[in-house]
């Protein structure tokens, strides 16, 4: 999975969504259920690191997956709403953008 640009992107997209879920559950416990903020203290930094990783990976794989500017912007915007990265990844895979790769340069 981590050997291809698409695999790295998929992994980070899923991890970003899972960290969003953890953060949302932590916020539920903090603000609605019991006022305990341990979940936010744990998942906040985890989500922050994974979010930054997702953005970096999206920018790094855009060339090898031959994304145009619109697709790249959509990938970056998808990181903002909860679970947007999974929706983008599925759309990207369904439209064939996730499996494209740059043609290898022929050596002489």
Secondary structure, DSSP 8 states (H G I E B T S, - for coil): -TTSHHHHHHHHHHHHHHHHHHHHHHHHIIIIIS---HHHHHHHHHHHHHHHHHHHHHHHHHHHTT--HHHHHHHHHTTTSTTHHHHHHHHHHHTTTTT---------
